[in-house]
Amino acid sequence: MSEHRVPWWMWIVITVCMLPGLSFPWMAGLIQNTNPVVRGLTWFYPAYVLISGFLAWQCYGRRTVMTWIVLVLLLLSHACFYYMSFATIEP
């Protein structure tokens, strides 16, 4: 019987943490910010989410604390990115 390095519950945690960021390209029409840099970053954000999920998966077992740090940073970046994209910020 082979022992899995990453347990099933951690796969679920990583996937749930990644889901909000993977929906950004489909919400491009809803973005309130007219800045072209923000709109461009929206298309690259899912790549960041995928890389963060991969790194969290790779770190688990050897550097478990690093996995949680990556996931917390990923969740914070979701909040910041949603605010940057959907808030109407007036100069």
C-alpha positions, 0 to 999 in steps of 0.5 A, spaced: 500 500 500 503 506 497 502 512 502 500 519 499 504 525 501 499 529 500 492 527 503 485 528 500 483 533 505 489 538 503 487 537 495 480 539 497 483 545 501 488 547 495 482 546 490 477 551 494 483 556 495 484 556 487 477 556 485 476 564 486 482 566 482 480 561 476 474 565 474 477 571 473 477 571 465 470 569 465 468 575 469 472 580 464 466 583 462 464 585 469 470 589 471 469 596 473 476 599 473 478 602 466 485 601 467 488 597 461 494 595 466 488 592 471 485 589 465 491 585 463 493 583 469 486 580 470 488 575 464 495 573 467 492 572 474 489 565 473 497 563 471 499 566 478 493 562 482 495 555 478 503 556 480 501 558 487 496 551 488 502 547 485 507 550 490 502 549 495 502 542 493 509 541 492 511 544 499 506 539 503 509 534 507 516 537 507 515 544 508 507 544 511 508 551 514 510 554 507 504 550 504 499 554 509 503 561 508 502 560 500 495 559 501 494 565 505 497 569 501 493 566 495 487 568 499 489 575 500 491 576 493 484 574 491 481 579 496 486 584 493 484 583 486 477 583 487 477 590 490 482 592 485 478 590 479 471 591 481 471 597 486 469 604 483 475 608 485 475 615 483 482 619 483 
